[in-house]
Amino acid sequence: MSFSDTDMPLDRILGGKSAGVLKKAFGITTVGEFVRHYPRRYAARGELTDMNTLVDGEAVTILAEVVSVTTRPMQQRRGTIVEVVISDGAAKLSLTFFNQRWREGMFRPGRRGLFAGEVSSYRGKRQLAHPTFEFFPEDVEEDPERIAMFAGAFIPVYPATSAVSSLQIARAMSVVLDTLGDLPDPLPPSVVHDLGLLDHRSAVMAIHRPTTDEEIQEARRRLKFEEAFLLQTLLAQRRSEMAHLPARARVERDGPLIQEFEARLPFTLTSGQLAVGDEIASDLAGDHPMHRLLQGDVGSGKTLVALRAMLSVVDSGGQAALLAPTEVLAAQHFRSIKNLLGEMAEGGMLGGHERGTQVALVTGSMKVAQRRKDLLNIISGDAGIVVGTHALLTDTVQFRDLGLVVVDEQHRFGVEQRAALAAKAVDGTRPHVLVMTATPIPRTVAMTVFGDLDISTLEGLPEGRAGVITHVVPMKEKPAHVERAWERVREEVAAGHRVFIVCPRIGDDGADEDFLEIEPEVVEDEAKSSLASVLETAEFLQSGPLSGLRIGILHGRMSAEDKDAAMAAFAAVDADPGVDVLVSTTVIEVGVDVPDATVMVVLDADRFGISQLHQLRGRVGRGVLPGLCLLMTNSPVGSPARTRLEAVASTTDGFELARLDLEQRREGDVLGASQSGHRTSLKLLQVVSDVEIIELARKAATQLVERDPDLVAYPALVAALAELVAQDQAEFMEKA
């Protein structure tokens, strides 16, 4: 049998049981998805795995030789243990089988094979408990299927889990490849020819069944380029479409709102803010919609730049919407904008400015009466500025004249979510779009992830920022430093300042949606429950080292009213009841601005990534008071986690930290996929390092779309793009 339909359900080839295991482990359901489950590396038949590189908890497939096999009775209960010792010639590893004495005769010293399982330690010895394994064939009388698996010089080792090993994947892949017929090639023949690439089917076969190292390299080059080309073609189409969309020019630069706003500012705008503001103003004056990304380090003043643009649009008769990723941040923006504008934010109201506007807030948990009032103000146009969360994307929110969409923290939203809000314009034109991020982006990532946007970089920090100093606090090694940290918290509170304490989890019996797994290793339930939680930490501090202080809590499962009240009590110096110390999850990660906050203590700091820690500490030292960030950890000296924390403590340069972060992270994290729970479409392409491939793909895709915008002559490419868009939309629908 042969076929060419990559959409064919995998269970038709492998059967329901095997297909079900792959679906559960990797979300793979079709032949096309399965053949894109590429090997992560290759084991050469003559080379043994270096066992010194094995790490506890890692699911591994290793090539080794049997040294010995023994059987002994269990000590505490009836039964036997078969222990097989395997070696790479330098180090040893045990394979243990409980109550499977019949396996003893299978392991003959000197036999080589592949052994797969999860590495663990018992009494100081590393082991694989109940591993799966395959021995290399010793003669032609053995199983032909196994002979075929190990016939080549290279044995593929696949991304695996504790539930499905690389060996099982290899066997299933062998079945699928044997049935594989002609495959449609999404790349135009001219591109394949001009760049000297393998055709699609040859590349797929070569990456799974290579015979030489050159074949592996050529297959990877072709498949990397294909991934880059699909993305760049999609982005080129979007750029082409946007270039032809109509937009209304919003050219008012000296209207009453913007003049009043700038007159109220107690500081002078930085040269960087002015320069980026001019770029945005130039875009707003165009008759095609602006699509610009504004990137700047923590505290560089991006929100102020965005607000100036929003006021210009309102002055020209339009409305502006600010989309924030969380209710806490949306409420923060809402309060900040109203405070900055004063009576200018009360247009048409008693005491309001005669030429002012109104500011509306739309979130998913608003009370019905307030929501109805705000929706009426939005559709009537009385609310010139609208701040909200994903709730802004719903059909119930309608604008009179939406002229500008500002998306805060771009990495939390997808292209489709931007488009959903932009589509709310009602006169046939499209609003201008400005998206912001405090995570600096390398050029290749920008080309890959934000390739449909122009990019502005906001340099420098506003004057008067005292900044923040960061220290790592090793909890086990130096408990005295922990005691001193809590003393420092009390000193800051005594001086009238505020303190953040951040925990990686909430800590009650519900689902911990605030918990973010940052490390590549899976955090098991037991390990997760041992991490610091908001509820337990607040109780411990209240009855222990911070007794007598006013301690509040904030996390993602609180109601909008409770979140707002917690932040208000923390932010206002004279609040009653006030809060001195706020114990929170990462809901305060971005945008939250409390000038009197001077200290941040991050518990289990090794559970967070570099960029996230940099974002978190950006919440202190935002005013004239210097900030202090204490990163508490149990990670040992020299471990990757400890090294990462020390890197954060060594610099406040967000661009340098972003570079380090991208070097250490998995590719899915770069694209935001791992945190959203979805697979990235990039399997092989390294957006941080594959500069040449991405640039070649961008050039080829741009030229193709210029010649044939609808890709009429390339049905296979159209089909591949449709699949890519479907994945994008599925993620958007789940998030929205």
N, C-alpha and C positions, 0 to 999 in steps of 0.2 A: 504494500500500500504506500502511496505517496500523496501528498497534498501540498497546497500553497496557501491555505487560509490561516493566517496567524490569529484570527479571531476565534478559531475553533476552541471550544471548551476543553480544558486539559484532561477532564475525566473521560473523554471519549478515547484518549490515547493511553492513559495510565490506569484508568479505572478509578472508581469513586474513592477508595481508601487512600491511595497514594496522592491523588489530586487534593483530597481533603486536608491531608497533612501539610501540603505546600501552601494551600490557601490560608490555613490557620497560622502558619509560621511566617509567611511573607506576603500574604494578600494576593498571591499569584493564582489566576483563574483561567488564563488562556495560553495557547501555545506561544503566541508572540511575547507575552510577558515572561514566560519561562525561559525562552532562548535568550532573553535579555538579562537573565540572572547569570552574569558572567563570572568566571573564576577570579578569585581575589589574588591568587598566586598559583605557581606550579611546583610540584615536587618532581625532581629529576630522579629517575629510577636508581641511579648509582649513588645518590646522595642521601644521607640520613638527616633527620631534623635535629637542629641544635636545641636540645632539651633545656639548656640553661636560659632560654628565652621564654619559657612557658610561665604563665601567670595564673594564680588561683582564680577560679571563677570563669576562666576563658574557655569557650567551646573550641576545641582544636581538632585538627586532623594531622597526625604526625606519621612520618615514615621512619620505622625503626626495626631492630632485629631482636628476636627472642633470645634471652640469656638463660633463663631457668624457669621452671614451673614447680610449685609445691602445693600440697593440699594439707590443711590442718583443721582440727575441730574448733568451733567457736568457743569462747571462754564463758560467756554468760548465758548461752542458750544452746539448744540442740541444733545441729547442722554443721556444715563445713564451709571453709573459705578456700577457693582456689586463687592463689596469687601467682601472677606471671610477671617476671621482671624483664623489661625491654630496655634497650640501650642504643645510644647513638655513637658509642665508642668512648664517650667522655663522661656522660651523665646517665643516670638510670631513672626509670619510672615504673611504678607498679600498676598492673591491671588486676582488679579484684572482682571476683564473681562469688556471690553468696548462694550456697545450696545448689551449685551447678557442677558437681564433681565430674560429670560426663565431659566437661570441657577440657579436662586435664590432658587428654590424649591429642587435642587439636594443636597444642603449642609445643612444637618440637624445637629445641635450641638450634639457632642458626637460621631459622626461617625469617624471611623479611616480609613486611606487609605494611598496610595503612591501618592505623588505630585511631578511632574518633570517640570523643567524649568530652566531659567537662573536667577541667583540672581542679583537684582539691588536695588538701593536705591532711594526713592522719598520723599523729605521733611523730611529726617532723619529716615524714616522707610524703612526696607528691605521688598522686595516684589518679587513675581513671577508674571510676566504679561502673561496672557493667558496660564497658565500651562496645561499640560496634567495630568490626574489623574485617579486612580482606587481605588474604595472603597472596603474594605474587605466585602465579602458576609455576610449577616446577617441571612439568612435562606436558606433552600435547594431549594426554588422556584426560586432563582436568576440564572443568566446565568451560565451554567455548566462550560464554559471555564474559567470564572473568579474564580469560586470555585476551579478549578484545579490549577490555577495559585497560589492561596494563601493557598492551602491545607497543604503544608509542614510547618515545623517549621522555615525554612530559606527561605527568599525571595532574589533571586539574584539581585544585582545592577551592571549593565554593564557600561563599558566606553561608554559615550554618548556625543552628541553634542547638540547645540541649535536646530538643524534641526531634530534630531531623538533622542527620549528620551529612557531611560533605560526601561521604560514600553513597548514602542513599540518594542524594541529589544527582551524583554522577551516574548511578544506575538508571535513574529516571530520565536523565538527559540523553543517555545512550539510546533509550527506546524512542524518544522523540526525534532525535537526529536521524535515526534509521528510517523514519517515515517521512522525513522532510523532503518535499518536492521543490519546485521553483518558488522563489520568494520575490515578491514585488520589491523593486529597489526605489526607495524614496528620493534618492539623489538623481538629478538630471544626468544623462549620459555624458554631456559635455563637461560637467564638473568632475565626474569620475575620471574621464580621460585626461583632462588638462592637469589634474593634480596627481595623476598616477596612482589612484586608489584601487583597492580591491572592490569587486562588485559585492553587493549586500550578502548574498548567499555564501560566497567564498569566505567572507570575513566571519560570518557566523560559524561556519564549519571549522575555520582555522583557530578561532579563539577557544572553542571547546575541544578540538582534537588536533592540536598542533604537533608537528613532527620536528620543527626546528625553532630556534629562538627568533630567527628572522620572521617566520610565519606569525609568531605571537606579536611581534612589534608592528608588522604590517596590519594585522587584524585590529589591534588596538588603535592604531592611527586612523584607520578607516572608520571604526565605530565611534571614536571620539569626535571625529569631524562630523559624522552624521548627527550626533547629539547636538553639537554646536550649530550646525547648519539648520536643523529644524527650529531651534529656538530663535536664531537670527532671522530666519525667514518669517516667522510669526511676528517678531518685533518689527521687521521691515514693512510688513503689511500694515501693522498698526500705525507706524509712522506715516506711511503713504495715505492711509485713510484719514488720519488727523490733519495732514497737510491740506486736505481738500474739504474738511468740515468748516462750515461757517461759524463765526463767533462775532459777538458785538464788541467793538472796541470800548474799553473802559479807561478813558484818558484823563479823567479829572485828578489832577495832582495837588491842587491848591484849594480844594473845597473846604467848607466850614468844619467838617468832622476832623479831617486830617490836620488842619491848622490848629484847631483847639487841642487836639491830642498831643501834637508836638510841643505846643506851648505849655502843656501841663507836665511834661516830662522833667523830672528833677535832675536829669543828667544829659550829657551830649551823646548823640549816636556815634558809634565807632566808624572809622573809615570803611571797615569791612561791611557793616550794616548798610551804609550809604551806597556802596558799590553794588552790592547784591540787590538792594532796593531799586537801583536804576535798571538793572537787568530785568527785573520783574515788571517794572513800569513799562519798559519797552515792549515786553511780550503782551502786556494787557492792552497796549495801544493797537495791537494787530487785529486783522479781521479773520484770523484763524486761531483756534484755542491754544493758549499756553499749556504746555505739559512740561513742567520743570521740577527737578528734584533739588531741594535745598539741604545740603549736608553741612553740619558744623559740630564742633565738639560740645560736650556738656557745658552749659552755662554761657554759650557764645551769643545768645540773644536771638535765636531763630524765631521764637514766638513773636517777638516785637516786630521783626521784619514782616512776618505774615500778617500781623494786625494792621500795619500801615497799608499793606496791599488790600486788605479787606475794607478798610475805611475809604480808600480811593474808589473802590467799586461801589460802595454805598453812596458816596458823594456823587457818583455818576448815575445814580438812579437804580442800581441793582442790589442784589442781596449776596451775602457770602456765608458759606457753611464751613464749619470747622469740625472734622471728624476725628474723634479721639478713641484710643483702644480700650479704655476702661472708664467706668462711671466716676471713679475718684479723680482721674485726670480731666474728664469732661467738666466736672463740677469745679475743679481748680481753675481751668481756663475761663469758665463762666464768671467766677468771682473776680479773677484778675482783670478781665476785660471790663467788667462793670466798675471796678475800683479805679482803673486807669481813665475811663471815660467820664466818671461822675455823672452829673446831670445830662451829659451828652448821650448817656445810655437810657434816658427816660423821655425820649421824644414823644410828644402827644400826651404826656402824663402831667399831673399837677406838679409844678416845680421843675419840670424838665426843660431842657433847652429847646427853643423854638424850632431849630433846624436839626435837632438830634434824631436819634433812632432808638430802637429797642433791641435788647439782647435776649434771645430765647434759649432755653435749655431743653433738650429732648433726650431722655434715656428710657430704657425698657421698664424700669421699675417706678416711674413717676405715678403720682396719684391721678386718677381719671380727670378730675376737675381742672387741675393745673395743666395736664397734657392737652385737654380740649382747648383751653385758653391760649396756650402757646401755638397750637396748630392753626388756630384762627388768625393769630398775629402773623404767622409765617405766610399763609396763603394770601392774606390781605396786603402783605408787604410792609406792615408796621414794624415787624422785626427785621431789621436790616442785617443783623448778624445772628446766626443760628449755630449753637454749639451742641454736639451730641455724640452718642456712641453709635453702634451698629443700628440702633433704632431709627436713625436718619434714613436708612436704606429701605424702610418699609413703605408700602403703598400709601399709608395714611398720611405721610408727610409730603405736602405739595407746596411748591414755592410760586410766588408771583413772577419773579424775574431773577433766577439764580445765575449770578454772573461769575462767581469764583468758588471753587471747592478747595479747601486746605485740608490735607490729610496729615495728621501728626503721627510720628513713629511709623513710617512707611512699611517697615518690615513686618508689622502686625497685620497688614492688609494686602490683598492681592489685586491684580489688575482688574479682575471682574468686579470687585467691590468699589474701586474707583469709578469704573464705568457705570455701575448701578446708580451712584449718586450723581454723576455727571449727566446721566440720561434724564434727570428730573427737570431740565430746562423745557419750557413749554412753548416757545415761539419758533421752534425749528433750528435754533442755533445751539451751540454747545458752550457750557461754561468753561472758563479758564481753570486749570488745575495746577495747584502747587502742593507737592508732597515734601515732608520734612523727615529727617532722620538725624539722630545724634550719634549714630554708629558710622564712622568714616568708612568709605567704600573704595577698595582698590579699583583701578581702571578696568581690569578684566571682569570683575564682579559687576561693575556698573554696566559694562557692555552686555553681560549675560542676563542679569536680573532686571536692570532698569534701562534696557536698551531703547525703550520707546520714549525716554525722557531726556531733555536737556539738563545739564547739571551745573549748579552753582555751589561753590564752597565758601562758607563764611569763616574767615580767618580771624584769630584774635579773640580776646575776652574784653567785656566792658570794664571801664576803669572802676576802681573801688572794690573789686572782688578780692577778698582776703585769701581765698584758696583753701586747700585742704592738705593735711599731712596724713599719711597712712602708715600703720604699723601692723605687722603680723604678731598675733598673740598665741604662742604654742601652749595649749591648755594642759596637756599631760606633762610636758617637759618643764614648764615654769608656772606652777599654780599660783605663785606669788604675784605674777604679772596679771593673772585673772582678777585677783583680789584688788590689785591696784587699779584695774580698769573700772571696777564698780565704784571705787573711791573717787575716781576722776569724774564719773557720771554724777555722783552726788555733789562734787565741787561745781560742776557746770550748772546744775540746777540751782544751787545756792546763789550763783551769780545771776540768776534770772534767765538762763538759757534753756533750750529744749534739746531733747536727746531722742534719736531713733534707735530702736533695737530690732534687727531684722532676723527672721527665722525662715527656714525653708519649707515649713509645713504649718497647717492650722492646728491639728492635734485633737480633734474630737472624733466621734465615730463615723462621721460622714466621709464622702469622697473628697480627697485632698486636691481640689483642682488648682490650688495655688502652688502645689509642689511641682518644681521643675527639675527634671533629671538632666543635669548638665554634663556629667561625666559620661564617657562612652560606655562604661560598664553598666549593666542593668542593676538598678537598685531594688533588691528584693524587699518584700513586706517587712521582714524582721529588721533589716538595715534601715529601711525607711522610718519605721516606728521609733528607732533609736535617735533620730535626728531631732534637733531642737524644734519645738512647736510654739506657736503664739500663746495658746491657752496655758500650757504647762509652764512656759517661761514667765509669763506675767504673774502666775500664782507663786512661783518660786521667788521671783524678785520682790514681790509685795510682802512676802513673809520672811525674806532673807536679807540680802545685801542692799536692797533699795527700799526697805520698810520705811514707812512714813512719807514717801514721795507719792505724788498723784500719777498713777500708771493707767494708761488707756490701751485699748487693743484695736486693731484694724486688719480685716482680712476679706477675701473675696466673697464669702458666703453671707456677710452681713447685708442687711437691707440698705438701699440707697440713703434713706434717712439716717440710719445709724452710722454709715460711713461718713456722711456729710457732717454729722454732729461730732464724730470723733476727730475729724480733721479740723473743724472749727475750734474745738476745745484745745487742740494742740497748737494751732497757729496763732490764736489770739492771746496776747500776754495777759490781758485782764479778764479773760473768759471765766465765767462762773457757771458750772464747775470747770475748772481748768485742768489741763493735763501737762505734766512735766516730762514724762517719758512715754513714748508711743511704741508699743510692741506690735510689729506688723509683719506681714508677708511682703512679697515683692510688688504689691499693688502700688507702693510708693516709688517704684523704680524710676519712672519718667515724669518730668514736668512739675511735680509737686514742689512748691516754693514756699518755704517757711524761713524767713531771714534770721529768726532767732535760734534756729537749729544749728548747733555747733558740733555735736558729736553723733557719730553713727557707729554702733556696735553690730557687726554681722556675725551671727552664730553659725557654726558649721560652714564657714565661708568657702571651704573647698568644694562644696556642692554647687557653686555658682561659677559661671564662665567669666573670662576676663572682661568682656564688654559689659556684662551685666553688673559686675562689681564696680566698674568705672561709672556706670549709670547710677547705681545706688549711692555711691559716695558723693555724687554730684548734687545730692539733696542737702549737704551741709557746706558751710563756708560760702554761701551764696550772697552774703551781705558784707558788711565791714568787719564782722567778727570772724576770726580764723576758725577753720574746721578741722576736726580730728576724726579719722576713720580707723577703727580697730577691727582687724580680721581675725576672729577666733577660730582655731582649728585644732583637730587631733591628728592631722596628717603628719607623717614623719619627715624629718629632714632628708632632702634628696629625692623625695617622691615627686611625680609629675604634678600632683595637686599643690604641694608645698612650693614647688618652683614657680607655678602659675601665680600663687598668692604673692610671692616675693617680687615677681615682675610687676604686679599691680602696685605694690608698695614703693617700687623704685622710681616710678614716673607718673606724672599726671597728663602726659601727652597722649590724647585719645587716638591720634593717628598711629603712633608707634604701638600702642596697646592693641589696636585693631589689627595691625599687621601680625603681631604675635598670636593673637586669637585665631586668625584665619590659618596660620601655620599649624596650629595644634588641633583645630576642630575637624570633624568629618565634613565631607562635602555637603551632605544633607543639611547640616546646621548652617552652613554659609547661605544656603537658599531658604532658610527658614522652615524647612520641611520637617525636621525631626521634632521641633517644638510643637508644630501643629498636628503631629500624629500621622502625617501622610508621607508617602515615599516621594523622593525627588525623582524627576524624570531623567536626571543625569546619573548614569551608572559608572561611567569611566572618566568622563571629562573632569579635569581638575581646574575649576574656574580661577583658582589663585595662581596656578603655575602654567597652564596651557595657553600662554599668551599668543603664540604664533598660530595655533589652530583656530582660536577664537577670532583673531583678526582676519585670517583667510576666509573663515566661514561668513563673517560679517560682510566682507567685500563681495563674495560670491552671491550671497543672499540678496544684498542690496541691488546688485546688477540684475539679478533674475527678476526681482519684483518690479524694477523699473521697466524691463522689457515686457513682462506679462504679469500685471498686478493681481489678476485672478487665478493665475497658474493653470490656465485652461489646458495647456499642453502637458501637464504633469499630474495625472490622476493619482499616482502612487504617493506623490508628495502631499497632495491635498488630503488623502486619506490619513497619512501619518500626522499631519497637522491637526486634523479633526480629532484624532485620538489624544493628542497633546492638550488641545483646548478642553476636551471632555474631562481630563484629569484636573485641569485648572478650575473648571466650573464646579466639579464635584467638591473640591476643597472649599471653594467659595460658598457653596450652598451649606456645607456642614458648619462653617464658621458663622455664617449669617443667621 
